[in-house]
Structures are given as C-alpha cells and as structure tokens.
C-alpha cells in the first residue's frame, strides 16, 4: 500500500507499472531535461544551454525528500545502499534525504538509535549525496528528544522522520514537533488515507491528522509522505488544502495519472516536494508527466525543499 516497502531503484529491484519509462543513464538525463532540469553533477561553474535545461538558464539541484538506507540486519545492505546512489546517478538526483527504519515497529530506543547511527555512517560514506532524517518513536519521549538533539545538533541531520507508532495529532507527538520548531527542521511523517483498516498499522496517519497537527503548530514544517503511496490520494490532497505549513511529498509506487497536477491545483506548487521512496523511475515519471511549467517543476524537484532546509536554526 505505502511506498516504504517498494523498491524500483531505476531497474535494480522489483518493477513498477512505468518500469519502461526510463532505460539507463542517458534516458534518465533526458527525463530530467524534459522536466525542465539539467543533468545532475554538471561541472561546477558551468551553465547548461537553455535547450539542455528545458528553457531554464541555470542548473537546478534535484533533491529526493524521501529515501531510505537499508537496515543492517539485511545481508545485502551495502549493495542495496550502493544501488540507491547508482540509481540517483542515472536519474540525475543530486541528493537524497534518507532515514533508516527498524524492520518491526514500534521501535525501541535502542532500535531507533542504532538506525540513526547507520544513517550517520551513510552520510559519511556518501558525503554530499545523503542527507539524514533522525527517526524516533515518540512513545519514548525522553530518549526521543535526546536522540533528536544529538542527531540534528551534533551529527548534522536535516530533519526528523516519524512512522506509524502514533497518529500525527496524538499529544505524545507534540514535544517532538516543538523541538523540531526550536531547531528549525522539517518532519517527514508516514501517511496514507487507506480504503481499509490496516491491521499492522492501527495508528496510521493520513493528511487529515497532519493538517490538524499543522493547525496546532503553524510554525512547524511538516511533510506528508507519499501522496501516491496507496489509498485515496484525492482525499489526501483535499484534506491538506487549508494547512499552509503542510507540504505534500510526491513519492509512492502508485502511478495513477494526474496526482501531481491535482496536488498543484489544490494546494499549490509551493507546497509540493519531490520524492521517490525507492520507486525511482515512477517518482521521476510523475514530475515529467505533469502538465506544469518548467519553472514549477524546478520548484518541486528542489527549490521548495531547499527553502525549508534554509530555515534551520541548529
């Protein structure tokens, strides 16, 4: 249902319905040019031609706001992490905002600390490419707040990741949000408006929960994960309409047409951030296929998230 478990990795894992959308490095670069962007990793100081950049006079940074490194309990975790970076290279994605999640939830303090240690190591291993989300379980408030201060303040993580341990508007989440506001970092929250009760996710949030949280904390920078991750994405977009500090992440393995177009029309381009959540070619394809201007696509693919990251205080 949700994008967390899906892995396309530009042809390195299981396929999605648009698997033939892009083939290899050259096609990935063409896709980004068609989306209004120049290829990633251009030589510093160079300016691509207007034609190469889809009419844009400068190179744009492309940031995947929703990615994951592999839990080290998996035998092939090093290979999987390397494939993630290789897929980003092929598709012209400059940076990936990554968390590492425990295989089973709710996560214990030891479990989320271990995951964040591995994320910190990944940031060093792929320096400049991987930005870190600090993953915590709000059900352990003291340990969670200590871990957030350590990860953001000492390790340079760019934001926080909350999963399905609690719905977004439960009071136990409020101290996490208040600390994120203090530090000036965004929160990416797992979400889906499912068509059925998800037994293994009884506290699954949707954009309505996140909109309620956003109204309670208008200073917070909240990102609703994978509007294309399954469930009723039209409802999810509409429920976010009146919460201006709630961003929508375009990731998810569902490839229904017009998700990005509808989101842009309902909440505005300035509230959309590009994400793949491992469905890499589908993630690029949604932006490429959207009926938006090159300038709008540039904002979704990097500009909007860069503005959020620029508000950091820590």
C-alpha positions in Angstrom: 0.0 0.0 0.0 2.5 2.6 1.1 5.7 3.5 -0.7 8.1 2.5 2.2 8.3 -1.1 1.1 8.6 -0.6 -2.6 12.0 -0.7 -4.3 12.5 0.1 -8.0 15.9 1.7 -7.9 15.9 2.5 -11.6 15.8 -1.1 -12.7 17.8 -2.5 -9.8 14.9 -4.0 -7.9 11.2 -5.1 -8.4 9.4 -3.2 -11.2 6.5 -0.8 -11.2 4.0 -0.2 -14.0 6.1 2.5 -15.6 9.2 0.4 -15.5 9.9 1.0 -19.2 9.7 4.8 -18.6 13.4 5.2 -18.4 16.2 3.0 -19.5 19.7 3.7 -18.3 21.7 6.8 -17.7 21.0 8.6 -20.9 17.3 8.2 -20.6 17.4 9.4 -17.1 19.1 12.6 -18.1 16.6 13.1 -21.0 13.8 12.7 -18.4 15.1 15.5 -16.2 15.7 17.8 -19.2 12.1 17.2 -20.3 11.1 18.1 -16.7 12.9 21.4 -17.0 16.2 20.4 -15.5 19.8 20.0 -16.5 21.7 16.8 -15.8 23.0 16.4 -12.2 26.6 16.7 -11.3 27.5 19.2 -14.1 31.0 20.6 -13.7 31.0 23.4 -11.1 30.8 26.8 -12.6 29.4 25.7 -15.9 26.0 26.8 -17.2 24.0 24.4 -19.4 22.4 25.8 -22.5 18.8 26.9 -22.3 17.8 24.0 -24.6 19.6 21.4 -22.4 17.9 22.8 -19.3 14.4 22.8 -20.8 14.4 26.6 -21.2 15.9 27.3 -17.7 19.1 29.5 -17.7 20.7 27.7 -14.8 21.3 24.3 -13.3 18.8 23.2 -10.6 19.5 20.9 -7.7 17.3 17.9 -7.6 16.6 16.5 -4.1 14.7 13.4 -3.3 12.9 14.3 0.0 12.0 10.7 0.8 14.6 7.9 0.6 15.8 5.1 2.9 19.1 3.4 3.7 18.9 -0.4 4.4 18.7 -1.8 7.9 22.0 -3.7 8.6 20.1 -6.9 9.5 19.8 -7.4 5.8 22.7 -9.3 4.4 23.0 -7.2 1.3 22.6 -3.8 2.9 25.8 -2.4 1.5 24.8 -3.5 -2.0 21.3 -2.1 -1.6 22.7 1.3 -0.4 25.1 1.5 -3.3 22.3 0.7 -5.8 20.3 3.6 -4.3 23.1 6.0 -5.1 23.7 4.4 -8.6 20.0 4.9 -9.4 20.2 8.5 -8.3 23.2 9.0 -10.6 21.3 7.5 -13.5 18.3 9.7 -12.9 20.1 12.9 -12.2 19.1 13.2 -8.5 21.8 15.2 -6.6 20.8 14.5 -3.0 18.6 12.0 -1.1 17.1 12.7 2.3 17.4 9.3 4.0 16.2 7.6 7.1 16.9 4.0 8.3 13.9 2.3 9.8 13.6 -0.7 12.2 12.2 -3.8 10.5 9.4 -4.0 13.1 7.6 -1.3 14.9 7.1 0.1 17.4 10.8 0.9 17.6 12.6 0.7 20.9 15.1 3.4 21.9 18.0 1.0 21.2 16.4 0.3 17.8 16.0 3.9 16.6 19.4 4.9 18.0 21.0 2.1 16.0 19.2 3.1 12.9 20.3 6.7 13.3 23.9 5.6 13.8 23.7 3.8 10.5 22.2 6.8 8.8 25.1 8.9 10.1 27.6 6.4 8.7 25.7 6.6 5.4 26.0 10.4 5.4 29.8 10.0 5.7 30.0 7.1 3.2 28.1 9.1 0.6 29.2 12.5 1.6 27.3 15.3 -0.1 24.7 12.9 -1.5 22.9 11.6 1.6 21.2 13.9 4.0 19.9 12.4 7.2 16.5 12.2 8.9 16.5 11.3 12.6 14.0 8.5 13.1 12.4 8.2 16.6 9.4 6.7 18.3 7.5 9.5 20.2 6.4 6.9 22.7 9.8 7.2 24.4 9.8 11.0 24.9 13.0 11.4 26.9 15.0 9.1 24.7 13.5 10.5 21.5 14.2 14.2 22.4 17.8 13.3 23.4 18.3 11.5 20.2 16.9 14.3 18.1 19.2 16.9 19.7 22.2 14.5 19.2 21.4 13.8 15.6 20.5 17.3 14.5 22.9 19.3 16.7 25.9 17.0 16.7 25.6 14.9 13.5 24.1 17.5 11.2 20.9 15.6 10.3 18.5 17.7 8.2 15.1 16.7 9.7 13.0 14.1 11.6 11.2 11.0 10.4 8.1 9.7 12.2 6.5 6.5 11.1 3.3 4.8 12.3 3.8 4.3 16.0 1.3 7.1 16.7 -1.0 9.2 14.7 0.4 12.6 13.9 -2.1 14.6 16.2 -1.8 12.5 19.3 -0.4 14.5 22.3 2.6 12.3 22.6 3.9 13.7 19.3 3.7 17.4 20.4 7.0 17.5 22.2 8.7 16.2 19.1 7.1 18.9 17.0 8.0 21.6 19.5 11.7 20.6 19.4 11.6 20.5 15.6 10.3 24.1 15.6 13.1 25.1 18.0 15.7 23.5 15.8 14.2 24.7 12.6 14.0 21.3 10.9 11.2 19.6 8.9 9.3 16.4 9.9 8.5 13.8 7.3 5.6 11.7 8.5 4.5 8.4 7.1 0.8 8.7 5.9 -1.9 7.2 3.8 -5.7 7.5 3.7 -6.4 3.8 3.3 -9.5 2.3 1.8 -9.5 -0.3 4.6 -8.2 -0.7 8.2 -4.6 -1.6 8.1 -4.2 -4.2 10.9 -0.4 -3.9 11.3 -0.7 0.0 11.3 -3.5 0.7 13.7 -2.2 4.3 14.2 -1.6 5.0 10.6 -1.8 8.8 10.0 -3.4 10.5 7.0 -3.2 14.0 5.7 -6.2 15.0 7.9 -4.2 14.1 11.0 -1.2 16.0 9.7 -3.4 19.0 8.8 -4.7 19.1 12.4 -1.2 19.0 13.7 -0.2 21.8 11.3 -3.0 24.0 12.5 -2.0 23.4 16.1 1.7 24.3 15.3 1.7 26.8 12.4 5.4 27.3 12.8 6.1 23.6 12.1 7.4 22.4 8.8 5.5 19.2 8.1 5.8 16.9 5.1 3.0 14.3 4.4 4.7 11.3 3.0 3.9 9.7 -0.4 0.6 11.0 -1.6 0.9 8.3 -4.2 1.7 5.6 -1.6 -1.8 4.0 -1.8 -5.3 4.7 -0.6 -7.4 7.6 -1.6 -4.9 10.2 -2.8 -7.6 12.6 -4.0 -9.0 12.8 -0.4 -5.4 13.1 0.9 -4.8 16.1 -1.3 -8.1 17.8 -0.4 -7.7 17.3 3.3 -4.3 19.2 3.3 -5.8 22.2 1.5 -6.2 24.5 4.4 -3.0 23.8 6.3 -0.4 26.0 4.6 2.6 24.7 6.6 1.9 21.1 5.5 3.9 20.0 2.4 2.9 17.0 0.2 5.6 14.6 -0.9 5.0 13.3 -4.4 6.5 9.8 -3.8 4.8 6.4 -3.8 4.6 3.4 -6.1 1.0 4.2 -7.3 1.3 5.6 -10.8 -2.3 7.0 -11.3 -2.4 9.9 -13.7 -2.7 13.5 -12.6 -1.7 13.1 -8.9 0.9 15.9 -9.2 -1.4 18.0 -11.4 -4.2 17.8 -8.9 -2.0 18.5 -5.9 -0.5 21.5 -7.7 -4.0 22.8 -8.4 -5.4 22.2 -4.9 -2.6 23.1 -2.5 -0.2 25.0 -4.9 3.2 24.2 -6.4 4.9 25.9 -3.5 3.7 23.1 -1.2 4.9 20.1 -3.2 8.3 18.4 -2.7 9.7 15.7 -5.0 10.2 12.2 -3.5 10.7 8.7 -4.7 10.6 6.4 -1.6 12.6 3.9 -3.7 10.1 3.9 -6.6 12.7 5.8 -8.5 11.6 5.8 -12.1 8.0 6.3 -11.1 9.0 9.2 -9.0 10.7 10.9 -11.9 7.9 10.0 -14.3 5.2 11.7 -12.2 7.1 15.0 -12.4 8.0 14.5 -16.0 4.4 13.8 -17.0 2.8 16.6 -15.0 1.2 19.4 -17.0 3.3 22.1 -15.3 5.8 24.7 -16.4 9.5 24.0 -16.3 9.8 26.6 -13.5 7.1 24.9 -11.5 8.8 21.5 -11.9 12.1 23.1 -10.8 10.5 24.3 -7.6 9.0 20.8 -6.8 12.2 19.0 -7.6 14.4 21.0 -5.3 13.6 24.7 -4.7 10.8 24.2 -2.2 12.7 21.8 0.0 15.8 23.9 -0.2 13.8 26.8 1.3 12.7 24.5 4.2 16.3 23.4 4.8 17.3 27.1 4.8 15.2 27.7 8.0 17.4 25.6 10.2 18.4 27.2 13.5 20.6 24.5 15.0 
